[in-house]
Amino acid sequence: MLRLAQIPLLGTWGGREYAGAKPWLLVALALLLCLLLMMSLALGSAAIPLEQIFQALLGGEAESAAWTNIVLKFRLPKTVTAMLAGMALGVSGLLMQTYFRNPLAEPFVLGVSSGASLGVALVVLGAGGAGGLLLGGLSLAGDLLLTAAAGLGAAVTMSLVLLVAARIANGLTLLILGLMFGYLVAALVSLLLYFALPERIQAYINWTFGSFSGVTSAQLPILAAIVTAGLLLAAAQVKALNALLLSEDYARSLGVPMRKTRLGIVLATALLVSAVTAFCGPIAFIGIAVPHICRGLLGSADHRLLLPGTILAGACVALAAGLIAELPGSNLVLPLNVVTALLGAPVVMLVVLRRAQGLA
Amino acid sequence: MTALETRALTIGYRRRRGDIVLARDLDLQLQRGSLVGILGANGIGKSTLLRTLAGMQAPLAGQALLDGEDAAKLLPRDLARRLSIVLTAAPQASLLNGYALVALGRYPHSDWLGRLNKADHAQVAWALQAVGAQDLAERRVSQLSDGQRQKLMIARALAQDCPLMLLDEPTAFLDYPRRLETLRLLRRLTREADRAILVCTHELELALRYCDEIWLMSEHGLQVGSPATILRDGLLSAAFGIEDINFADFARGRYSLDTPLLQTGGLS
């Protein structure tokens, strides 16, 4: 058995606290991620030979300029976006489930995605002339405006949540407030939908389907920077998250600075979720399912294993969902959220059933 | 050595319409190597006292000194090196094994990732052995009974390596033999590990038998005394507000009601 002493970052002498855990599966997840990254770059409506793809990626020219274009302008941004979004959603789900000690908590409970939805709904459905002009079809300017609106909506909600989180010393209260905020916003969006023109409603619904293909190479660095910041902030909470497995009271008694930790967790979640929602739409089920998959696979609740695990597995699941949504070999593209729900909901059901039988 | 000292400590809750005071001007002392039990009726402020001493709640006035330093002014990490706690309900930390649960007690001593070094492992192993839970080390916490989990939580508090341990009704969910075992274990730990242990409990009989000192909380304030004094002076009846509570057997610390069970027509 691979002992953790061999992995410097996790290393302990002996590591009896990891008995029963399967850390080597992290290596398997990393290999799977490499495979999925290659598949995501290689598969698509145009058949491009693998060596040509590598040539284009490594800065050379593929045999056809169109191939280079497809790889660099479409498949690469889409693949990197899917990877980043999966990492972000998986980790934010882990943070929420641990902080709220609730297996069904997910990143959206903080109301951040509801805020983003409201931003998008206001732009798309609102009677504003500028919004209507820009959204004639799905122009590039329209996409940018959607991203900006979602980002703004998420940022405003995030600030509100942070303000509340700094004052309220109780996870459950925060959870209920987030849920209620979500309902309020959903009601406002319904109201907007009720009075909106049918083609505007279509544009809003398209956004809610979710997509990894909407991010341009120019926008990608922004997404990457925010997600990296969020992941680093999450990594800084690893030790506190382990103490939070007991309870907030116990964590405090172990010397966890709770106010700082709560803000760190909420800020990391808000950054990760708002960036992904702004650029890809509200993507369901990855955040809730991936942490459960990881706990099951790694056989551990220790965040030193779970955090890298959810980063890797989140990227894998998102890439796989993106691949399935494109239905390789056909010209059809399914809505991303359909695929994530079809993949994710059974996982959650399985977890709940196993828990009910005392196996989890 | 004094592990805990309070100076004119007033405990209770701050409310906009005026503070709710549960106990006033407490001057208490707790020495290493002794087991002290807090007794009192429901809602009298036992848990509030414990939470205030543990720094989980601010005092209304006065100070709690840990090793001579004001608990309210200590950083979380420094506080965690001076006192550890065990709460009523043992958490359902499924997927952790017993060893990992106890190892969480090393939190205030380990680096930013919580990695354990040789000394940490030694401390965890010692704590497991001290409570007699070596056999639980590699078992999933979710598969253990309440009693086994609570035992691990006591080991975790021990592994935290603090002079003072506070326990809030640690036996509430346990069966009688496990309650007895727990109180006995706590007494042994005060002697063998030189800890000061403060336990808040409803187990009058067990507390009177195993504690070195009783802090009895009632509407008249907090009375400090040895179990023998508390028994002899009939303070318990007054504290619990039952006229006919009686200690039938002083020597064994057993209490009984004066009215026989059968004549009252049942258990009501």
Interface residues (C-beta under 8 A of the other chain):
Chain A: L9 L10 G11 T12 W13 G14 R16 E17 Y18 A19 G20 A236 V238 K239 N242 A243 L245 L246 S247 D249 Y250 R252 S253 L254 G255 V256 P257 M258 R295 G299 S300 A301 D302 R304 G358 A360
Chain B: A54 G55 M56 L75 P76 R77 D78 L79 A80 R81 L83 S84 I85 L87 P91 A93 S94 L95 L96 N97 Y99 A100 A103 L104 G105 Y107 P108 S110 W112 L113 G114 R115 L116 N117 K118 H121 A137 E138 R140 S142 Q160
